[in-house]
Amino acid sequence: MKKIIILGSTGSIGKQTLEIIKKDKNKFKILLLSTDKNINIISKQIKTFKVKNIVVTNQKKYKILKKRFKKIKIFPDFKTMDKKLKVKADYVMSAISGIQGLRPTINIIKKTKRIAIANKESLICGWSLIQKELKKHKTEFIPVDSEHFSIWSVIKDFQKSDIDKVILTASGGPFLNNKIKRNVSIKDAISHPNWVMGKKISIDSATMMNKIFEVIEAKKIFNIELNKFEILIHPKSYIHAIVRFKNGLIKIIAHDTDMKIPISNSIYMGDNNQNFIKSKKINIKILNSLNLQKVKIKKFPVIKILNRIAKNESLFDTVIVSINDELVNLFLENKIKFLDISSKIWHLINLPLFLKFKHQKPKNLAQIERLNEFVRLKTRSLSVISQKK
């Protein structure tokens, strides 16, 4: 039986991972699940999969769950779990959203043979630290973001020097064919036409910040120069990546808008069973109308940020992630408008206060966490103050 750990089991990726495992339960044993505060969902998961180890990071919810399940181990944080739980998993899904997922991701690497990481922020802000742990513990890494899994699938048997161009596709989100009004509602901003996702990633898709993050992430994990990346609009989200090689070949990865495809491939990779997901027929209708388009800067001004990304590993990547995270939070709190996200992020990343981090490399986890906290506080104070004026 494959031993499984899921960090962030109550989120979208975590739940889909468990849905895949549920269909083949006799082949898996769930060693550990974690959540911040969704104890009702994780209670059902505990019963369904007979899980004996749980992490609940919200202290109020931790106490409630501890009273609810007295015969299993429930930890109040990852540090306590790390000390007391001595296991070696076959597979970890790291799906805790935000930079708060970075520390648990780094610390869990030593406990598994393979780790699938769905957390963009962890890979962007802490890739050098993650890579160091992967090498130290000889842990296999698989990216499960649909675009990065697609790129990885195409280039894993090629040399970096063989690659001429990597194209990431963007759906354009809910406003591709609609005028973005000043008073965009939260409901409209999170109504993605193709994917069912959480609020944060849906808003990032609507502004196209998710593609900025995906370029940074791909540049790091595949060690490909920034100038080899391009973003194209593809409204149907059927094609996830296009790679052009120097030998003239162009490879395209297409699949339905279903995250279970990259997730299940990351779980079953190397197994003899290749019939782990019901594959739909090739969608000829979509292939005959791919409708690839250049990104219009006027519609998606955040695309300019590609010109500000540091070429080498730097703390500036953490700055960009932290500013965006806080601006999205402010929008969800109705403290800024949707259009303010794009304008304010451009303004803030160009402040000398933040630009200086382009020349500083990440040294350790604590440094990244301190910077994230500092940037978020500054972003909130500067954005809310300017909003009131």
Secondary structure by P-SEA (a helix, b strand, c coil): cbbbbbcccccaaaaaaaaaaaaccccccccccccccaaaaaaaaaaaccccbbbbccaaaaaaaaaacccbbbbccaaaaaacccccccbbbbccccccaaaaaaaacccccbbbbccaaaaaccaaaaaaaaaaabbbbbbcaaaaaaaaacccccccccccbbbbbbccccccccccccccccccccccccccccaaaaaaaaaaaaaaaaaaaaaaccccccccbbbbbbccccccbbbbccccbbbbbbbcccaaaaaaaaaacccccccccccccccaaaaaccccccccccccccccccccccccccaaaaaaaaaaaaaaaaaaaccccaaaaaaaaaaaaaccccccccccccccaaaaaaaaaaaaaaaaaaaaaaaac
